[in-house]
Amino acid sequence: MTDWQELERKYLMNTFKRLPVTLVRGEGARVWDDRGREYLDFVGGWAVNVLGHAHPEIVHAVSEQARTLIQTSNQFYTVPQIRLAELLIENSCLDRVFFCNSGAEATEGAVKLARRYGRLHLDGAYEVITAINSFHGRTLAMVAATGQLKHQEPYVPLPEGFVHVDYNDIGAIKRATGKKICAVMLEAIQGEGGVNVPDDGYLKQVRSWCDEQGILLILDEIQTGMGRTGTLFAYQHCGIEPDIMTLAKGLGGGVPIGAFLAKERASVFGPGDHGSTFGGNPLACAAAYATLNYILEHNIVENCRQVGNYLQASLQGLKAKFENIVEVRGRGLLVAVELSSDIADGVVKSCLEEGLLLNAVKPNAIRFMPPLIIGESEVDKAMGILERVLARVRTVKS
């Protein structure tokens, strides 16, 4: 049998902290490794596989499009791109969309758009307020935007133009707002920061402050969009509308695609101001259209809401039993448990051995991002594995 992991160590750059398993096939919420072992997938491609693995609608869309037209560049009109744009705009509060290939490209494009807006309407303002513990991507500029020193320190000096403040603190945003600020960019829920959910009313306060100051509000919905939190987009929980919104991850159901959407007033790019060779290619757009259309037609958001509540209730049950669990937090099917010590890696590896895939988002926190099509029985199976692992790790409440 080929030792794929040894070949990886020989040929690939050492940039990922991988778990010792080689996945070769997936179906729904299950995957199989190269030895034929089955796993329940609660990582979901890092919140990407919203309809699970090898969903028939996505497989059909990609197969048909690959037989028809894969790539043309944006020199020409293509039908899949326009159909996807219409579906996104008609089901969101935004008016215009630009397609790219990843979340980092989406946030980078959103910041470029905000800077262009600042140049045209805010006397050249170019700085963007972002939050500590945020994550906006791994391009050099988005590393600068990301409020985590561990991502920044290896690459200094970083591009200028970002001011970091505490998340969930409207006062910090107000104090940081000066004449150079053109926008505030926040995650609706901080995903990579540990699934940090802001207080009710926080984003409404930010929206009001941006309106008062005449600056833009950018919501990074790369992880929270596409139904992940129990509404199609997380801003819908808050009763607000962003000026710019970024999407990626679940947008293509597993096929790489990103996008940033804008209100008409913020859509200030003209011809030549931005571009992408592969962005919005017919293949990726066909996959994304199939994904979003299926979510809308089959009420996947409601399943996410119901099963997400069931998952959180199940985790709260474990919290009541085990002293290892300090907090359960999240919304929909984006959930984390905070642990009493830095044992997340060990718990995740033990769950892997028992057939459950999880993500140690922080040394003391485990993240759950399963496909949005999972049912309660799959949650029960996952919780059974996690309970056995936690019982071995340390303490049970008396």
VMD Tcl script that draws the C-alpha trace (Angstrom):
set ca {
  {0.00 0.00 0.00}
  {1.28 3.47 -0.90}
  {2.38 5.52 2.10}
  {0.73 8.79 1.10}
  {1.72 10.57 4.28}
  {5.39 9.81 3.70}
  {5.11 11.12 0.14}
  {3.45 14.29 1.47}
  {6.36 14.88 3.84}
  {8.76 14.45 0.92}
  {7.13 16.77 -1.60}
  {4.87 19.36 0.07}
  {5.80 22.44 2.05}
  {5.34 21.85 5.76}
  {2.56 24.41 6.27}
  {-0.28 22.30 7.71}
  {-0.62 20.55 11.03}
  {-2.37 17.47 9.66}
  {-4.05 14.65 11.54}
  {-2.61 11.21 10.66}
  {-5.34 10.10 8.26}
  {-5.53 10.13 4.44}
  {-9.09 10.66 3.23}
  {-10.00 9.22 -0.15}
  {-13.80 9.20 -0.39}
  {-16.82 10.97 1.08}
  {-20.60 10.68 1.05}
  {-22.93 12.92 3.05}
  {-21.47 13.42 6.52}
  {-19.17 10.40 6.26}
  {-15.67 9.96 4.84}
  {-13.35 6.98 4.38}
  {-9.57 6.75 4.57}
  {-7.15 4.84 2.34}
  {-7.49 1.79 4.60}
  {-11.26 1.67 4.26}
  {-12.06 3.04 7.72}
  {-15.18 5.19 8.08}
  {-15.39 8.51 9.95}
  {-18.20 10.89 10.89}
  {-17.16 14.32 9.59}
  {-17.84 17.22 11.95}
  {-15.16 19.40 10.31}
  {-16.87 19.65 6.92}
  {-13.87 20.94 5.02}
  {-13.61 23.81 7.56}
  {-17.29 24.78 7.15}
  {-17.12 24.26 3.38}
  {-19.11 21.09 2.67}
  {-22.51 22.53 3.58}
  {-24.37 19.79 1.68}
  {-21.93 17.08 2.70}
  {-19.57 15.13 0.50}
  {-20.37 14.23 -3.13}
  {-23.87 15.68 -3.01}
  {-25.73 14.54 -6.15}
  {-26.87 18.05 -7.12}
  {-23.32 19.43 -6.99}
  {-21.86 16.37 -8.72}
  {-24.40 16.71 -11.54}
  {-23.84 20.47 -11.91}
  {-20.05 20.12 -12.04}
  {-20.18 17.17 -14.42}
  {-22.54 18.90 -16.83}
  {-20.62 22.18 -16.72}
  {-17.26 20.44 -17.21}
  {-18.67 18.88 -20.36}
  {-19.90 22.27 -21.55}
  {-17.55 25.11 -20.62}
  {-14.96 25.34 -17.83}
  {-13.07 28.62 -18.25}
  {-13.26 31.66 -20.51}
  {-11.81 34.56 -18.44}
  {-13.91 37.60 -17.61}
  {-13.39 39.08 -21.04}
  {-16.70 37.45 -21.94}
  {-20.17 37.00 -20.46}
  {-21.00 33.53 -19.15}
  {-24.39 32.19 -18.12}
  {-23.44 30.35 -14.86}
  {-21.84 33.51 -13.43}
  {-24.87 35.67 -14.18}
  {-27.32 33.05 -12.84}
  {-25.36 32.78 -9.59}
  {-25.13 36.56 -9.24}
  {-28.90 36.89 -9.64}
  {-29.58 34.17 -7.04}
  {-27.22 35.74 -4.50}
  {-28.46 39.29 -4.93}
  {-32.15 38.35 -4.92}
  {-31.69 36.44 -1.66}
  {-29.55 38.98 0.19}
  {-29.68 42.68 1.05}
  {-26.82 43.55 -1.33}
  {-26.97 44.88 -4.89}
  {-23.73 43.95 -6.68}
  {-21.29 41.03 -6.55}
  {-17.72 40.28 -7.60}
  {-16.57 36.65 -7.81}
  {-13.10 35.44 -6.85}
  {-11.58 32.13 -5.77}
  {-11.19 32.15 -1.97}
  {-12.06 33.85 1.27}
  {-8.76 35.71 1.43}
  {-9.39 37.13 -2.03}
  {-12.91 38.12 -0.98}
  {-11.77 40.09 2.07}
  {-8.87 41.58 0.14}
  {-11.31 42.75 -2.52}
  {-13.69 44.13 0.09}
  {-10.89 46.21 1.64}
  {-9.86 47.46 -1.82}
  {-13.46 48.47 -2.45}
  {-13.65 50.29 0.89}
  {-10.39 52.14 0.16}
  {-11.73 53.16 -3.23}
  {-14.87 54.43 -1.50}
  {-12.73 56.36 0.97}
  {-10.76 57.96 -1.81}
  {-13.91 59.02 -3.66}
  {-16.18 59.98 -0.76}
  {-14.18 60.31 2.49}
  {-11.34 62.66 1.54}
  {-8.91 59.80 0.93}
  {-9.60 57.83 4.14}
  {-8.08 54.36 3.84}
  {-7.81 52.72 7.27}
  {-10.05 49.84 8.31}
  {-10.93 48.93 11.89}
  {-10.80 45.19 12.58}
  {-11.06 43.13 15.75}
  {-8.56 41.37 17.97}
  {-8.84 37.58 17.54}
  {-10.31 38.08 14.07}
  {-9.23 36.09 11.03}
  {-9.59 37.45 7.51}
  {-7.17 35.39 5.41}
  {-3.52 34.68 4.70}
  {-2.53 37.17 2.02}
  {-0.05 39.70 3.37}
  {-2.67 42.44 3.63}
  {-5.22 40.14 5.26}
  {-2.61 38.95 7.75}
  {-2.28 42.62 8.65}
  {-6.06 42.86 8.95}
  {-6.24 39.75 11.13}
  {-6.05 40.60 14.81}
  {-3.79 37.73 15.91}
  {-0.10 38.30 16.57}
  {0.81 34.66 15.90}
  {-0.18 35.17 12.25}
  {1.52 38.56 11.97}
  {4.88 38.33 13.71}
  {6.64 36.09 11.12}
  {5.89 38.59 8.32}
  {6.62 42.06 9.68}
  {6.74 44.70 8.42}
  {3.11 44.37 7.38}
  {1.06 46.59 5.06}
  {-0.40 49.65 6.78}
  {-4.01 50.59 7.07}
  {-5.55 48.46 9.84}
  {-6.50 49.40 13.40}
  {-7.24 46.54 15.80}
  {-9.72 46.87 18.66}
  {-11.41 44.52 21.11}
  {-14.29 42.51 19.64}
  {-17.76 43.03 21.10}
  {-16.82 46.51 22.38}
  {-18.56 49.38 20.62}
  {-16.65 51.88 22.73}
  {-13.36 50.60 21.33}
  {-14.60 51.16 17.78}
  {-15.75 54.68 18.61}
  {-12.41 55.56 20.18}
  {-10.52 54.21 17.15}
  {-12.56 56.09 14.58}
  {-10.70 59.04 13.14}
  {-10.48 60.92 9.87}
  {-8.44 58.18 8.20}
  {-11.04 55.45 8.84}
  {-13.08 54.36 5.82}
  {-14.65 51.15 7.16}
  {-15.13 48.69 10.00}
  {-14.64 45.01 9.09}
  {-15.94 42.38 11.49}
  {-16.87 38.72 11.49}
  {-20.50 38.22 12.46}
  {-19.14 35.43 14.68}
  {-15.39 35.04 15.11}
  {-14.70 31.56 13.73}
  {-10.95 30.98 13.88}
  {-10.79 33.06 17.05}
  {-12.74 30.36 18.88}
  {-16.38 30.76 17.75}
  {-16.88 34.00 19.67}
  {-20.50 35.17 19.49}
  {-21.03 38.91 20.14}
  {-23.62 40.23 22.54}
  {-27.10 40.93 21.23}
  {-27.14 44.48 19.96}
  {-23.41 44.80 19.32}
  {-23.60 44.72 15.53}
  {-26.61 47.04 15.62}
  {-24.50 49.51 17.58}
  {-21.67 49.16 15.06}
  {-24.12 49.70 12.18}
  {-25.48 52.86 13.81}
  {-21.97 54.20 14.46}
  {-20.91 53.59 10.86}
  {-24.01 55.41 9.65}
  {-23.33 58.32 11.99}
  {-19.71 58.58 10.82}
  {-20.45 57.96 7.14}
  {-18.10 54.96 6.96}
  {-18.74 51.48 5.59}
  {-19.56 48.32 7.50}
  {-17.96 45.17 6.05}
  {-19.18 41.85 7.42}
  {-16.90 38.87 6.89}
  {-19.39 36.02 6.43}
  {-16.92 33.59 4.93}
  {-17.53 31.10 7.75}
  {-21.03 32.18 8.83}
  {-22.68 32.58 5.43}
  {-24.60 30.02 3.37}
  {-26.91 28.97 6.19}
  {-24.22 28.00 8.70}
  {-25.76 29.89 11.66}
  {-29.42 29.03 11.05}
  {-30.19 31.94 8.72}
  {-28.91 32.23 5.17}
  {-26.54 34.99 6.31}
  {-25.63 35.77 9.91}
  {-26.45 39.48 9.58}
  {-30.11 38.42 9.47}
  {-29.92 37.45 13.15}
  {-29.02 41.01 14.06}
  {-31.59 43.10 12.20}
  {-28.92 44.99 10.24}
  {-27.60 45.19 6.70}
  {-23.89 45.52 5.86}
  {-22.54 47.77 3.13}
  {-20.18 45.00 1.98}
  {-20.26 41.28 2.73}
  {-17.71 38.58 1.96}
  {-18.47 34.93 1.20}
  {-16.46 31.81 0.39}
  {-16.19 28.41 2.16}
  {-19.71 26.99 1.81}
  {-20.57 29.02 -1.30}
  {-19.39 26.34 -3.71}
  {-20.32 23.33 -1.60}
  {-16.71 22.15 -1.84}
  {-15.64 23.75 -5.12}
  {-13.34 26.78 -4.59}
  {-15.13 30.09 -5.03}
  {-15.33 33.39 -3.13}
  {-17.33 36.57 -3.50}
  {-17.80 40.03 -2.09}
  {-21.15 41.75 -2.36}
  {-21.91 45.45 -1.92}
  {-24.74 47.91 -1.64}
  {-25.15 50.10 -4.69}
  {-23.67 53.15 -2.94}
  {-20.56 51.18 -1.96}
  {-20.13 49.54 -5.37}
  {-17.58 52.07 -6.61}
  {-15.30 49.92 -8.75}
  {-15.13 50.81 -12.40}
  {-13.69 48.86 -15.35}
  {-10.10 47.88 -14.60}
  {-10.27 48.66 -10.86}
  {-10.31 44.98 -9.89}
  {-10.14 41.63 -11.64}
  {-9.47 37.91 -11.52}
  {-8.52 35.39 -14.19}
  {-10.34 32.47 -12.61}
  {-12.86 34.41 -10.51}
  {-16.43 33.53 -11.44}
  {-15.41 30.78 -13.87}
  {-18.33 28.72 -15.22}
  {-17.38 25.52 -13.36}
  {-17.22 27.08 -9.89}
  {-20.33 29.20 -10.51}
  {-22.32 26.16 -11.60}
  {-21.36 24.39 -8.38}
  {-22.24 27.43 -6.27}
  {-25.58 27.91 -8.02}
  {-26.47 24.27 -7.40}
  {-25.45 24.59 -3.75}
  {-27.36 27.79 -3.00}
  {-30.40 26.72 -5.00}
  {-30.59 23.43 -3.08}
  {-30.24 25.23 0.27}
  {-33.13 27.53 -0.64}
  {-35.44 24.94 -2.19}
  {-35.00 22.30 0.53}
  {-35.07 24.60 3.57}
  {-31.62 23.49 4.69}
  {-31.40 26.57 6.89}
  {-34.24 25.26 9.07}
  {-32.50 21.89 9.43}
  {-29.34 23.72 10.44}
  {-31.24 25.69 13.06}
  {-32.99 22.66 14.54}
  {-30.03 20.30 14.52}
  {-27.75 23.09 15.69}
  {-29.97 23.60 18.73}
  {-29.92 19.85 19.33}
  {-26.12 19.78 19.09}
  {-25.74 22.63 21.56}
  {-28.21 21.02 23.96}
  {-26.28 17.75 23.73}
  {-23.01 19.54 24.45}
  {-24.60 21.33 27.38}
  {-25.53 17.89 28.68}
  {-21.88 16.86 28.51}
  {-20.88 20.13 30.18}
  {-23.14 19.28 33.11}
  {-21.37 15.94 33.43}
  {-17.72 16.78 32.78}
  {-15.57 19.38 34.48}
  {-13.39 19.44 31.35}
  {-16.01 21.59 29.55}
  {-16.11 25.21 30.66}
  {-18.42 26.72 28.03}
  {-20.52 25.81 25.00}
  {-21.00 28.62 22.48}
  {-22.05 29.15 18.90}
  {-25.05 29.47 16.62}
  {-26.58 26.99 14.23}
  {-23.98 24.45 13.18}
  {-20.97 26.58 14.06}
  {-20.29 25.57 17.66}
  {-17.32 25.36 20.01}
  {-16.67 23.91 23.44}
  {-14.11 25.61 25.62}
  {-12.09 23.24 27.76}
  {-10.60 23.75 31.21}
  {-7.05 23.19 29.97}
  {-5.04 22.90 26.75}
  {-6.20 19.37 25.89}
  {-8.04 20.08 22.63}
  {-5.42 18.39 20.43}
  {-5.49 15.25 22.54}
  {-9.28 15.09 22.55}
  {-9.42 15.56 18.78}
  {-6.83 12.82 18.18}
  {-8.68 10.42 20.48}
  {-11.97 11.16 18.70}
  {-10.22 10.48 15.38}
  {-9.21 7.05 16.64}
  {-12.86 6.35 17.40}
  {-14.13 7.58 14.02}
  {-15.07 11.22 14.59}
  {-13.43 14.20 12.88}
  {-13.26 17.44 14.92}
  {-11.15 20.61 14.85}
  {-8.99 21.98 17.66}
  {-9.57 25.65 16.86}
  {-7.53 26.71 19.91}
  {-5.41 24.75 22.41}
  {-8.38 24.78 24.79}
  {-11.31 24.80 22.35}
  {-12.86 22.32 19.91}
  {-14.95 23.46 16.94}
  {-17.88 21.65 15.32}
  {-18.67 22.53 11.67}
  {-20.58 19.54 10.25}
  {-22.50 19.56 6.97}
  {-25.82 21.37 7.27}
  {-27.69 18.23 6.17}
  {-26.82 16.15 9.26}
  {-29.55 14.74 11.49}
  {-29.97 14.22 15.19}
  {-28.89 10.58 14.97}
  {-25.50 11.67 13.65}
  {-25.21 14.18 16.48}
  {-26.00 11.37 18.94}
  {-23.24 9.22 17.45}
  {-20.73 12.07 17.64}
  {-21.69 12.89 21.23}
  {-21.30 9.25 22.23}
  {-17.73 9.24 20.93}
  {-16.91 12.57 22.56}
  {-18.35 11.41 25.88}
  {-16.19 8.29 25.91}
  {-13.10 10.34 25.10}
  {-13.79 12.98 27.76}
  {-14.39 10.26 30.35}
  {-10.87 8.99 29.69}
  {-9.23 12.41 29.69}
  {-9.95 13.56 33.20}
  {-12.82 14.36 35.55}
  {-16.53 13.60 35.78}
  {-18.74 15.82 37.90}
  {-20.16 14.14 40.98}
}
mol new
graphics top color blue
foreach p $ca { graphics top sphere $p radius 0.5 }
foreach p [lrange $ca 0 end-1] q [lrange $ca 1 end] { graphics top cylinder $p $q radius 0.2 }
display resetview
